[in-house]
Amino acid sequence: MPTRATLELVAGRQTLRTELELQPGRVQRLHLPLSPTADGAAVVASVAAATVPAGPPLRRDIEMAQSESPLLGLGLAGDARVQLEGFHTVALATDDLPRNASAYASIDALILDAATLGALDQRQLSALLTHVAQCGRVVILSTDAQVRHLLDGLVGCAGQTLMMAPSLQETKRLLEASLATRVPAAMSGANISALAQADQLIWQRVTLLVAVYFAAAALALIYFASRPVLLLLTPALATAAVAALLHTMPAAAELVVWSEGEAGVPLARYQAWQRFPGRVRERSRVAIPPQLAAAAQPCDARQAMHFDYDASHAQLSHAEFETRLFHQVWLCHAGSFPMARAIASPVHPDGLRRVRNAGTRAWPQGWLLLAGRAHDLPSLGPGGSAVVGAPTGRPLRDGVMRTALARTPPGAAAALWELELAAVADAPLTSQGWLLVAIPPP
């Protein structure tokens, strides 16, 4: 007979909880995403299960220390070892490799051989490819032409972080060279103000309520000056009305998604931010969109937050946190998605560029960022092309355009499109998203 159990992980101010159904004599293995604490505090795991009907639950607590960093992960089938100066090396069996891409955040560099790569299950391979798309440093120890062909189509970050080596000596050399090279950094939270809508709906409502409050007070002074009791009741009634309206106002939640890719690479990496503005002091429970559930954490590590993990779907399902008026809570997400857009943009001798849709799907209208200016990019079907030139561009006055230019590699052009977020479950109406595709210099 199966036993119902609850597993709870506590790391700093974050808690992750999941419900389990344990089968007698069967080991159940979970891969749970949990962000490390800033102070390196231990993670406490608690398991509670009712082993006897109507009896008290049996509870076991386990304390786990965080590993030292930086870490070099070795996924090698044999006994070979590689040492990098300043790195702590950890040997990883095939089943030890993550099935959630966010777990790779604890590994600074990874070496895999062809045997280990070929033994990965679908979830492990998907997590590894997402890690590669996010510029994770990985060296594949192999000379197999088929493996090389697979990796050639996934080389992002200008080919700086995914490498292939014929020997352990060459593996070490490539890693050392890669570690000496800067890779595109993830976008920081400071850039959100340039991307998020200037949606001040909740503040407009608060301002309106304050104006109504003072209007009621002014009218009371005019009409109830001779009735002190009514005059004294007016502020209390107005305050109660404002509090009631704050409780009934819908929260103006917002979702912002920024994604980046490179021409010819089939995966794009993304970062997403969910904003939950506070109205009153209360405990909020929000659903995490399945499309963004691979990695979710509070953007502010000081924010106390409780996550529910759906073990049957292997993803986070809900987040709970305290809110209050004039306080915003942000959830941060990261991951990758297949990118079906391919763009070619050769330069003509006259300085004009012919932009061609080199993919198999049509793309919508967007912008071409070139030489510090924005050009209108028309919608094009597969094989379609258009000509743009420097004289037709506009200065980058828009915050989104300036952000896109700052994220474009030096000397490269880039295409920018708005993302359609209708497929994201429960996305608020104020959601916004963009896809920036860098076009390497010809």
C-alpha positions as a Markdown table, in Angstrom:
| # | Residue | x | y | z |
|---|---|---|---|---|
| 1 | Met | 0.0 | 0.0 | 0.0 |
| 2 | Pro | 1.5 | 3.4 | -1.0 |
| 3 | Thr | 2.4 | 5.9 | 1.7 |
| 4 | Arg | 1.6 | 9.6 | 1.3 |
| 5 | Ala | 4.5 | 11.9 | 2.3 |
| 6 | Thr | 5.5 | 15.5 | 2.2 |
| 7 | Leu | 9.0 | 16.6 | 1.4 |
| 8 | Glu | 10.1 | 20.2 | 2.3 |
| 9 | Leu | 13.4 | 21.9 | 1.5 |
| 10 | Val | 14.4 | 25.1 | 3.3 |
| 11 | Ala | 17.3 | 27.2 | 2.0 |
| 12 | Gly | 17.6 | 30.6 | 3.6 |
| 13 | Arg | 14.2 | 32.4 | 3.1 |
| 14 | Gln | 13.0 | 30.0 | 0.4 |
| 15 | Thr | 11.0 | 26.9 | 1.0 |
| 16 | Leu | 10.1 | 24.2 | -1.6 |
| 17 | Arg | 7.4 | 21.7 | -0.8 |
| 18 | Thr | 6.1 | 18.7 | -2.7 |
| 19 | Glu | 3.7 | 15.8 | -2.1 |
| 20 | Leu | 4.8 | 12.3 | -2.8 |
| 21 | Glu | 3.3 | 8.8 | -3.0 |
| 22 | Leu | 5.9 | 6.3 | -1.9 |
| 23 | Gln | 5.7 | 2.7 | -3.0 |
| 24 | Pro | 6.9 | 0.0 | -0.7 |
| 25 | Gly | 10.5 | -1.2 | -1.5 |
| 26 | Arg | 10.9 | 1.3 | -4.4 |
| 27 | Val | 13.3 | 4.2 | -4.4 |
| 28 | Gln | 11.9 | 7.5 | -5.7 |
| 29 | Arg | 14.5 | 9.9 | -7.0 |
| 30 | Leu | 13.6 | 13.6 | -7.4 |
| 31 | His | 15.5 | 16.5 | -9.1 |
| 32 | Leu | 14.3 | 19.6 | -7.2 |
| 33 | Pro | 15.3 | 23.2 | -8.3 |
| 34 | Leu | 16.4 | 25.2 | -5.3 |
| 35 | Ser | 18.4 | 28.5 | -5.4 |
| 36 | Pro | 21.6 | 28.6 | -3.2 |
| 37 | Thr | 21.6 | 31.0 | -0.3 |
| 38 | Ala | 23.8 | 34.1 | -0.5 |
| 39 | Asp | 25.4 | 33.3 | 2.9 |
| 40 | Gly | 26.1 | 29.7 | 2.1 |
| 41 | Ala | 23.7 | 28.4 | 4.8 |
| 42 | Ala | 22.9 | 24.7 | 4.9 |
| 43 | Val | 19.8 | 23.3 | 3.2 |
| 44 | Val | 17.5 | 21.5 | 5.5 |
| 45 | Ala | 15.3 | 18.7 | 4.0 |
| 46 | Ser | 12.3 | 17.4 | 6.0 |
| 47 | Val | 10.2 | 14.4 | 5.2 |
| 48 | Ala | 6.9 | 13.7 | 7.0 |
| 49 | Ala | 4.8 | 10.6 | 6.3 |
| 50 | Ala | 1.8 | 9.0 | 8.0 |
| 51 | Thr | 3.0 | 5.5 | 8.4 |
| 52 | Val | 0.0 | 4.4 | 10.6 |
| 53 | Pro | -3.6 | 5.5 | 9.8 |
| 54 | Ala | -4.8 | 8.2 | 12.2 |
| 55 | Gly | -1.4 | 8.2 | 13.9 |
| 56 | Pro | 1.2 | 10.9 | 14.2 |
| 57 | Pro | 3.3 | 11.5 | 11.1 |
| 58 | Leu | 6.9 | 10.2 | 11.1 |
| 59 | Arg | 9.4 | 13.0 | 10.4 |
| 60 | Arg | 13.0 | 12.9 | 9.4 |
| 61 | Asp | 15.3 | 16.0 | 9.0 |
| 62 | Ile | 18.5 | 16.0 | 7.0 |
| 63 | Glu | 20.9 | 18.9 | 6.8 |
| 64 | Met | 22.9 | 19.4 | 3.5 |
| 65 | Ala | 25.9 | 21.7 | 3.2 |
| 66 | Gln | 26.5 | 23.6 | 0.0 |
| 67 | Ser | 29.5 | 22.7 | -2.1 |
| 68 | Glu | 32.5 | 25.0 | -2.6 |
| 69 | Ser | 33.0 | 26.9 | -5.8 |
| 70 | Pro | 34.0 | 27.2 | -8.5 |
| 71 | Leu | 33.1 | 23.6 | -9.6 |
| 72 | Leu | 34.4 | 21.5 | -12.5 |
| 73 | Gly | 32.0 | 18.6 | -13.3 |
| 74 | Leu | 33.5 | 15.5 | -14.9 |
| 75 | Gly | 31.0 | 13.2 | -16.7 |
| 76 | Leu | 33.5 | 10.6 | -17.9 |
| 77 | Ala | 32.8 | 6.9 | -18.3 |
| 78 | Gly | 36.4 | 5.9 | -17.4 |
| 79 | Asp | 38.7 | 6.8 | -14.5 |
| 80 | Ala | 40.3 | 9.8 | -16.3 |
| 81 | Arg | 40.6 | 13.0 | -14.3 |
| 82 | Val | 41.2 | 16.7 | -15.2 |
| 83 | Gln | 42.3 | 19.3 | -12.7 |
| 84 | Leu | 41.9 | 23.1 | -13.3 |
| 85 | Glu | 43.8 | 25.5 | -11.0 |
| 86 | Gly | 41.4 | 27.0 | -8.4 |
| 87 | Phe | 38.6 | 24.6 | -9.2 |
| 88 | His | 37.0 | 21.9 | -7.1 |
| 89 | Thr | 36.4 | 18.8 | -9.2 |
| 90 | Val | 33.4 | 16.5 | -8.8 |
| 91 | Ala | 32.9 | 13.2 | -10.7 |
| 92 | Leu | 29.4 | 12.8 | -12.1 |
| 93 | Ala | 27.8 | 9.5 | -13.1 |
| 94 | Thr | 25.3 | 9.6 | -16.0 |
| 95 | Asp | 22.4 | 9.5 | -13.6 |
| 96 | Asp | 23.9 | 12.4 | -11.6 |
| 97 | Leu | 23.6 | 14.9 | -14.5 |
| 98 | Pro | 20.6 | 17.2 | -14.0 |
| 99 | Arg | 17.2 | 16.9 | -15.5 |
| 100 | Asn | 16.5 | 20.5 | -14.8 |
| 101 | Ala | 18.6 | 23.2 | -16.5 |
| 102 | Ser | 18.7 | 25.5 | -13.4 |
| 103 | Ala | 20.8 | 22.8 | -11.6 |
| 104 | Tyr | 23.7 | 23.6 | -13.9 |
| 105 | Ala | 24.0 | 27.0 | -12.2 |
| 106 | Ser | 26.1 | 25.3 | -9.5 |
| 107 | Ile | 28.6 | 24.0 | -12.1 |
| 108 | Asp | 31.1 | 26.5 | -13.6 |
| 109 | Ala | 32.5 | 24.1 | -16.2 |
| 110 | Leu | 31.6 | 20.7 | -17.5 |
| 111 | Ile | 33.4 | 17.9 | -19.3 |
| 112 | Leu | 31.5 | 15.0 | -20.9 |
| 113 | Asp | 32.7 | 12.2 | -23.1 |
| 114 | Ala | 30.7 | 10.7 | -26.0 |
| 115 | Ala | 29.6 | 7.6 | -24.0 |
| 116 | Thr | 28.1 | 9.8 | -21.2 |
| 117 | Leu | 26.5 | 12.1 | -23.7 |
| 118 | Gly | 24.9 | 9.2 | -25.5 |
| 119 | Ala | 23.5 | 7.7 | -22.3 |
| 120 | Leu | 21.5 | 10.8 | -21.3 |
| 121 | Asp | 17.8 | 10.5 | -21.2 |
| 122 | Gln | 15.5 | 13.0 | -23.0 |
| 123 | Arg | 15.1 | 15.2 | -19.9 |
| 124 | Gln | 18.8 | 15.3 | -19.2 |
| 125 | Leu | 19.6 | 16.1 | -22.8 |
| 126 | Ser | 17.1 | 18.9 | -22.9 |
| 127 | Ala | 18.5 | 20.3 | -19.6 |
| 128 | Leu | 22.1 | 20.2 | -21.1 |
| 129 | Leu | 21.0 | 21.9 | -24.3 |
| 130 | Thr | 19.3 | 24.6 | -22.3 |
| 131 | His | 22.5 | 25.1 | -20.3 |
| 132 | Val | 24.5 | 25.3 | -23.5 |
| 133 | Ala | 22.0 | 27.9 | -24.9 |
| 134 | Gln | 22.6 | 29.9 | -21.8 |
| 135 | Cys | 26.3 | 30.1 | -22.5 |
| 136 | Gly | 27.3 | 27.3 | -20.1 |
| 137 | Arg | 30.9 | 26.2 | -20.6 |
| 138 | Val | 30.9 | 22.5 | -21.8 |
| 139 | Val | 33.6 | 20.5 | -23.5 |
| 140 | Ile | 32.7 | 17.2 | -25.2 |
| 141 | Leu | 35.6 | 14.7 | -25.3 |
| 142 | Ser | 35.0 | 13.1 | -28.7 |
| 143 | Thr | 36.1 | 12.9 | -32.3 |
| 144 | Asp | 32.9 | 11.4 | -33.6 |
| 145 | Ala | 31.7 | 13.2 | -36.8 |
| 146 | Gln | 28.0 | 12.6 | -35.9 |
| 147 | Val | 28.5 | 14.3 | -32.5 |
| 148 | Arg | 30.3 | 17.2 | -34.1 |
| 149 | His | 27.5 | 17.6 | -36.6 |
| 150 | Leu | 25.0 | 17.8 | -33.7 |
| 151 | Leu | 27.0 | 20.3 | -31.8 |
| 152 | Asp | 27.7 | 22.5 | -34.8 |
| 153 | Gly | 24.0 | 23.4 | -34.9 |
| 154 | Leu | 24.0 | 24.4 | -31.2 |
| 155 | Val | 27.0 | 26.7 | -31.0 |
| 156 | Gly | 25.8 | 29.9 | -29.4 |
| 157 | Cys | 27.7 | 32.7 | -27.6 |
| 158 | Ala | 29.9 | 33.1 | -30.7 |
| 159 | Gly | 31.2 | 29.5 | -30.2 |
| 160 | Gln | 33.0 | 30.5 | -27.0 |
| 161 | Thr | 31.4 | 28.1 | -24.5 |
| 162 | Leu | 30.6 | 24.8 | -26.3 |
| 163 | Met | 33.7 | 23.0 | -27.4 |
| 164 | Met | 34.9 | 19.6 | -28.7 |
| 165 | Ala | 38.3 | 18.1 | -28.0 |
| 166 | Pro | 40.0 | 14.9 | -29.1 |
| 167 | Ser | 42.0 | 14.4 | -25.8 |
| 168 | Leu | 42.0 | 15.4 | -22.1 |
| 169 | Gln | 45.0 | 17.6 | -22.7 |
| 170 | Glu | 43.2 | 19.5 | -25.4 |
| 171 | Thr | 40.1 | 19.6 | -23.2 |
| 172 | Lys | 42.0 | 21.4 | -20.4 |
| 173 | Arg | 43.6 | 23.8 | -22.9 |
| 174 | Leu | 40.2 | 24.7 | -24.4 |
| 175 | Leu | 38.6 | 25.2 | -21.0 |
| 176 | Glu | 41.4 | 27.5 | -19.8 |
| 177 | Ala | 41.1 | 29.6 | -23.0 |
| 178 | Ser | 37.3 | 29.8 | -22.6 |
| 179 | Leu | 37.6 | 30.8 | -19.0 |
| 180 | Ala | 39.9 | 33.7 | -20.0 |
| 181 | Thr | 37.2 | 35.0 | -22.4 |
| 182 | Arg | 34.1 | 36.9 | -21.3 |
| 183 | Val | 30.8 | 35.5 | -22.4 |
| 184 | Pro | 27.5 | 37.5 | -22.7 |
| 185 | Ala | 26.3 | 38.2 | -19.2 |
| 186 | Ala | 22.7 | 37.6 | -18.3 |
| 187 | Met | 20.6 | 40.8 | -18.2 |
| 188 | Ser | 20.5 | 42.3 | -14.7 |
| 189 | Gly | 17.4 | 43.5 | -12.9 |
| 190 | Ala | 18.5 | 47.1 | -13.4 |
| 191 | Asn | 17.4 | 46.8 | -17.0 |
| 192 | Ile | 13.8 | 46.0 | -16.2 |
| 193 | Ser | 12.8 | 49.6 | -16.0 |
| 194 | Ala | 13.7 | 50.1 | -19.6 |
| 195 | Leu | 11.6 | 47.0 | -20.6 |
| 196 | Ala | 8.6 | 47.1 | -18.3 |
| 197 | Gln | 5.6 | 49.1 | -19.3 |
| 198 | Ala | 5.1 | 52.4 | -17.6 |
| 199 | Asp | 1.9 | 50.9 | -16.2 |
| 200 | Gln | 0.9 | 53.1 | -13.3 |
| 201 | Leu | -2.7 | 51.9 | -13.2 |
| 202 | Ile | -2.6 | 50.9 | -9.5 |
| 203 | Trp | -0.9 | 54.2 | -8.6 |
| 204 | Gln | -3.5 | 56.1 | -10.6 |
| 205 | Arg | -6.2 | 54.4 | -8.6 |
| 206 | Val | -4.5 | 55.1 | -5.3 |
| 207 | Thr | -4.1 | 58.8 | -6.3 |
| 208 | Leu | -7.8 | 58.8 | -7.3 |
| 209 | Leu | -8.8 | 57.4 | -3.9 |
| 210 | Val | -6.7 | 60.0 | -2.1 |
| 211 | Ala | -8.4 | 62.7 | -4.1 |
| 212 | Val | -11.8 | 61.3 | -3.3 |
| 213 | Tyr | -10.8 | 61.2 | 0.4 |
| 214 | Phe | -9.9 | 64.9 | 0.4 |
| 215 | Ala | -12.9 | 65.8 | -1.7 |
| 216 | Ala | -15.2 | 64.1 | 0.9 |
| 217 | Ala | -13.4 | 65.9 | 3.7 |
| 218 | Ala | -13.9 | 69.3 | 1.9 |
| 219 | Leu | -17.6 | 68.6 | 1.3 |
| 220 | Ala | -18.0 | 67.6 | 5.0 |
| 221 | Leu | -16.5 | 70.9 | 6.1 |
| 222 | Ile | -18.9 | 72.7 | 3.9 |
| 223 | Tyr | -22.1 | 70.9 | 4.7 |
| 224 | Phe | -21.6 | 69.4 | 8.2 |
| 225 | Ala | -19.7 | 72.2 | 9.9 |
| 226 | Ser | -22.7 | 72.7 | 12.2 |
| 227 | Arg | -22.9 | 69.0 | 13.0 |
| 228 | Pro | -19.7 | 68.0 | 14.8 |
| 229 | Val | -20.6 | 64.3 | 15.1 |
| 230 | Leu | -21.0 | 63.8 | 11.4 |
| 231 | Leu | -17.9 | 65.9 | 10.7 |
| 232 | Leu | -15.9 | 63.5 | 13.0 |
| 233 | Leu | -17.3 | 60.5 | 11.3 |
| 234 | Thr | -16.4 | 61.6 | 7.8 |
| 235 | Pro | -12.6 | 60.7 | 7.9 |
| 236 | Ala | -13.4 | 57.3 | 9.4 |
| 237 | Leu | -16.0 | 56.5 | 6.7 |
| 238 | Ala | -13.7 | 57.7 | 4.0 |
| 239 | Thr | -10.8 | 55.6 | 5.3 |
| 240 | Ala | -13.0 | 52.5 | 5.5 |
| 241 | Ala | -14.1 | 53.2 | 1.9 |
| 242 | Val | -10.5 | 53.5 | 0.7 |
| 243 | Ala | -9.5 | 50.3 | 2.5 |
| 244 | Ala | -12.5 | 48.4 | 0.9 |
| 245 | Leu | -11.6 | 49.6 | -2.6 |
| 246 | Leu | -8.0 | 48.6 | -2.2 |
| 247 | His | -9.1 | 45.1 | -1.3 |
| 248 | Thr | -11.3 | 44.8 | -4.4 |
| 249 | Met | -8.9 | 46.3 | -6.9 |
| 250 | Pro | -7.4 | 43.7 | -9.2 |
| 251 | Ala | -3.6 | 43.4 | -8.9 |
| 252 | Ala | -1.9 | 44.9 | -12.0 |
| 253 | Ala | 0.5 | 42.0 | -12.5 |
| 254 | Glu | 3.0 | 42.1 | -15.4 |
| 255 | Leu | 5.2 | 39.7 | -17.3 |
| 256 | Val | 8.3 | 40.8 | -19.1 |
| 257 | Val | 10.3 | 38.4 | -21.3 |
| 258 | Trp | 13.6 | 39.1 | -23.0 |
| 259 | Ser | 15.2 | 36.5 | -25.3 |
| 260 | Glu | 18.3 | 36.4 | -27.3 |
| 261 | Gly | 19.6 | 34.1 | -30.1 |
| 262 | Glu | 22.1 | 34.0 | -33.0 |
| 263 | Ala | 21.4 | 33.6 | -36.6 |
| 264 | Gly | 21.6 | 30.0 | -37.6 |
| 265 | Val | 21.4 | 28.6 | -34.0 |
| 266 | Pro | 18.1 | 26.8 | -33.3 |
| 267 | Leu | 17.9 | 27.7 | -29.6 |
| 268 | Ala | 17.3 | 31.1 | -28.0 |
| 269 | Arg | 17.8 | 31.8 | -24.3 |
| 270 | Tyr | 15.4 | 33.8 | -22.3 |
| 271 | Gln | 15.0 | 35.7 | -19.1 |
| 272 | Ala | 11.6 | 36.5 | -17.7 |
| 273 | Trp | 10.3 | 38.6 | -14.8 |
| 274 | Gln | 6.9 | 38.5 | -13.2 |
| 275 | Arg | 5.8 | 41.6 | -11.2 |
| 276 | Phe | 3.2 | 41.4 | -8.5 |
| 277 | Pro | 2.4 | 44.8 | -7.0 |
| 278 | Gly | 1.0 | 44.8 | -3.5 |
| 279 | Arg | -2.4 | 46.3 | -2.7 |
| 280 | Val | -2.9 | 45.4 | 1.0 |
| 281 | Arg | -1.0 | 43.3 | 3.5 |
| 282 | Glu | -1.9 | 39.7 | 2.6 |
| 283 | Arg | -0.5 | 36.4 | 1.6 |
| 284 | Ser | -0.6 | 35.9 | -2.1 |
| 285 | Arg | -0.6 | 32.6 | -3.9 |
| 286 | Val | 0.1 | 32.7 | -7.7 |
| 287 | Ala | 0.4 | 30.1 | -10.4 |
| 288 | Ile | 3.7 | 29.7 | -12.2 |
| 289 | Pro | 3.1 | 29.4 | -16.0 |
| 290 | Pro | 4.2 | 25.9 | -17.1 |
| 291 | Gln | 6.2 | 27.5 | -19.9 |
| 292 | Leu | 8.4 | 29.3 | -17.3 |
| 293 | Ala | 8.4 | 26.7 | -14.5 |
| 294 | Ala | 11.8 | 25.2 | -15.4 |
| 295 | Ala | 13.6 | 27.8 | -13.2 |
| 296 | Ala | 11.8 | 30.3 | -10.9 |
| 297 | Gln | 13.2 | 32.2 | -8.0 |
| 298 | Pro | 12.6 | 35.5 | -6.2 |
| 299 | Cys | 14.6 | 38.2 | -8.0 |
| 300 | Asp | 15.5 | 39.6 | -4.5 |
| 301 | Ala | 17.2 | 36.8 | -2.4 |
| 302 | Arg | 15.9 | 38.5 | 0.7 |
| 303 | Gln | 12.3 | 37.9 | -0.3 |
| 304 | Ala | 10.7 | 35.1 | 1.7 |
| 305 | Met | 8.9 | 32.7 | -0.7 |
| 306 | His | 7.3 | 29.3 | -0.6 |
| 307 | Phe | 7.2 | 27.1 | -3.8 |
| 308 | Asp | 5.0 | 24.1 | -4.5 |
| 309 | Tyr | 6.6 | 21.5 | -6.7 |
| 310 | Asp | 4.5 | 19.2 | -8.8 |
| 311 | Ala | 6.4 | 15.9 | -8.8 |
| 312 | Ser | 4.1 | 14.3 | -11.4 |
| 313 | His | 5.1 | 16.9 | -14.0 |
| 314 | Ala | 8.6 | 17.6 | -12.6 |
| 315 | Gln | 8.1 | 21.4 | -12.4 |
| 316 | Leu | 7.2 | 24.2 | -10.0 |
| 317 | Ser | 3.4 | 24.9 | -9.9 |
| 318 | His | 2.8 | 27.8 | -7.4 |
| 319 | Ala | 4.6 | 30.5 | -5.4 |
| 320 | Glu | 3.4 | 32.1 | -2.1 |
| 321 | Phe | 4.6 | 35.3 | -0.5 |
| 322 | Glu | 3.6 | 38.2 | 1.6 |
| 323 | Thr | 2.5 | 41.5 | -0.1 |
| 324 | Arg | 1.7 | 44.9 | 1.1 |
| 325 | Leu | 0.8 | 48.3 | -0.4 |
| 326 | Phe | 3.6 | 50.1 | -2.3 |
| 327 | His | 5.7 | 46.9 | -2.3 |
| 328 | Gln | 6.4 | 44.9 | -5.4 |
| 329 | Val | 7.5 | 41.2 | -5.6 |
| 330 | Trp | 9.4 | 40.0 | -8.6 |
| 331 | Leu | 9.8 | 36.4 | -9.8 |
| 332 | Cys | 12.8 | 35.7 | -12.0 |
| 333 | His | 12.8 | 32.9 | -14.7 |
| 334 | Ala | 15.4 | 31.7 | -17.2 |
| 335 | Gly | 15.5 | 29.0 | -19.8 |
| 336 | Ser | 15.5 | 28.4 | -23.6 |
| 337 | Phe | 13.1 | 27.7 | -26.4 |
| 338 | Pro | 13.4 | 26.5 | -30.0 |
| 339 | Met | 14.0 | 29.4 | -32.4 |
| 340 | Ala | 12.6 | 28.9 | -35.9 |
| 341 | Arg | 13.8 | 32.3 | -37.3 |
| 342 | Ala | 16.9 | 32.4 | -39.4 |
| 343 | Ile | 18.2 | 35.7 | -41.0 |
| 344 | Ala | 20.9 | 36.4 | -43.5 |
| 345 | Ser | 22.1 | 40.0 | -44.1 |
| 346 | Pro | 25.0 | 40.4 | -46.6 |
| 347 | Val | 26.4 | 43.9 | -47.1 |
| 348 | His | 26.4 | 45.4 | -50.6 |
| 349 | Pro | 29.2 | 47.6 | -51.9 |
| 350 | Asp | 26.9 | 50.6 | -51.8 |
| 351 | Gly | 26.4 | 50.1 | -48.0 |
| 352 | Leu | 22.9 | 48.8 | -48.3 |
| 353 | Arg | 21.9 | 45.5 | -46.7 |
| 354 | Arg | 19.7 | 42.8 | -48.3 |
| 355 | Val | 17.9 | 41.1 | -45.4 |
| 356 | Arg | 16.6 | 37.6 | -46.3 |
| 357 | Asn | 14.5 | 35.1 | -44.4 |
| 358 | Ala | 16.7 | 32.0 | -44.5 |
| 359 | Gly | 14.3 | 30.0 | -42.4 |
| 360 | Thr | 11.3 | 27.8 | -43.2 |
| 361 | Arg | 8.7 | 30.0 | -41.4 |
| 362 | Ala | 7.4 | 33.5 | -42.0 |
| 363 | Trp | 8.4 | 36.2 | -39.5 |
| 364 | Pro | 6.3 | 39.3 | -38.5 |
| 365 | Gln | 7.3 | 43.0 | -38.7 |
| 366 | Gly | 10.2 | 44.0 | -36.6 |
| 367 | Trp | 13.3 | 46.2 | -36.5 |
| 368 | Leu | 16.9 | 45.8 | -37.9 |
| 369 | Leu | 19.5 | 47.4 | -35.6 |
| 370 | Leu | 22.4 | 48.6 | -37.6 |
| 371 | Ala | 25.2 | 51.1 | -37.0 |
| 372 | Gly | 23.4 | 52.5 | -34.0 |
| 373 | Arg | 20.1 | 53.1 | -35.8 |
| 374 | Ala | 16.8 | 51.3 | -36.0 |
| 375 | His | 15.4 | 50.3 | -39.4 |
| 376 | Asp | 11.9 | 49.0 | -40.1 |
| 377 | Leu | 12.1 | 45.2 | -40.9 |
| 378 | Pro | 9.1 | 44.1 | -42.9 |
| 379 | Ser | 7.3 | 40.8 | -42.4 |
| 380 | Leu | 8.9 | 38.2 | -44.8 |
| 381 | Gly | 7.9 | 34.7 | -45.8 |
| 382 | Pro | 10.5 | 31.9 | -46.3 |
| 383 | Gly | 13.1 | 33.0 | -48.9 |
| 384 | Gly | 11.7 | 36.6 | -48.9 |
| 385 | Ser | 14.1 | 39.5 | -48.8 |
| 386 | Ala | 14.1 | 43.3 | -48.4 |
| 387 | Val | 16.7 | 46.0 | -48.8 |
| 388 | Val | 17.6 | 48.5 | -45.9 |
| 389 | Gly | 20.2 | 51.2 | -45.7 |
| 390 | Ala | 21.8 | 53.5 | -43.2 |
| 391 | Pro | 20.1 | 56.7 | -44.5 |
| 392 | Thr | 16.6 | 55.3 | -43.6 |
| 393 | Gly | 17.3 | 54.5 | -39.9 |
| 394 | Arg | 16.1 | 56.3 | -36.9 |
| 395 | Pro | 18.1 | 57.2 | -33.7 |
| 396 | Leu | 17.5 | 54.7 | -30.8 |
| 397 | Arg | 15.4 | 56.8 | -28.5 |
| 398 | Asp | 13.3 | 54.0 | -27.2 |
| 399 | Gly | 14.5 | 52.2 | -24.1 |
| 400 | Val | 13.9 | 48.8 | -25.6 |
| 401 | Met | 15.9 | 49.6 | -28.7 |
| 402 | Arg | 18.7 | 51.0 | -26.6 |
| 403 | Thr | 18.7 | 47.8 | -24.5 |
| 404 | Ala | 18.8 | 45.7 | -27.7 |
| 405 | Leu | 21.7 | 47.6 | -29.1 |
| 406 | Ala | 23.6 | 47.3 | -25.8 |
| 407 | Arg | 23.1 | 43.5 | -25.9 |
| 408 | Thr | 24.2 | 43.2 | -29.5 |
| 409 | Pro | 27.8 | 42.0 | -30.0 |
| 410 | Pro | 30.2 | 44.7 | -31.2 |
| 411 | Gly | 30.4 | 45.0 | -35.0 |
| 412 | Ala | 27.2 | 42.9 | -35.5 |
| 413 | Ala | 23.8 | 43.8 | -36.7 |
| 414 | Ala | 20.7 | 42.4 | -35.0 |
| 415 | Ala | 17.0 | 41.9 | -35.6 |
| 416 | Leu | 14.4 | 42.6 | -32.9 |
| 417 | Trp | 10.9 | 41.3 | -32.8 |
| 418 | Glu | 8.1 | 41.5 | -30.3 |
| 419 | Leu | 7.2 | 38.0 | -28.9 |
| 420 | Glu | 3.7 | 36.7 | -29.0 |
| 421 | Leu | 3.0 | 35.6 | -25.4 |
| 422 | Ala | -0.6 | 34.3 | -25.9 |
| 423 | Ala | 0.6 | 30.7 | -25.4 |
| 424 | Val | 2.0 | 31.5 | -21.9 |
| 425 | Ala | -0.7 | 30.3 | -19.4 |
| 426 | Asp | -2.4 | 33.1 | -17.4 |
| 427 | Ala | -0.2 | 35.8 | -18.9 |
| 428 | Pro | -1.5 | 39.2 | -17.8 |
| 429 | Leu | -2.7 | 41.7 | -20.4 |
| 430 | Thr | 0.3 | 43.9 | -19.7 |
| 431 | Ser | 2.7 | 41.1 | -20.7 |
| 432 | Gln | 5.6 | 42.1 | -23.1 |
| 433 | Gly | 8.3 | 40.1 | -24.7 |
| 434 | Trp | 11.1 | 40.5 | -27.3 |
| 435 | Leu | 13.4 | 38.3 | -29.3 |
| 436 | Leu | 16.8 | 39.7 | -30.3 |
| 437 | Val | 18.7 | 37.8 | -33.0 |
| 438 | Ala | 22.3 | 38.8 | -33.5 |
| 439 | Ile | 23.6 | 38.7 | -37.1 |
| 440 | Pro | 27.4 | 38.0 | -37.1 |
| 441 | Pro | 29.6 | 40.3 | -39.3 |
| 442 | Pro | 29.9 | 39.0 | -42.9 |
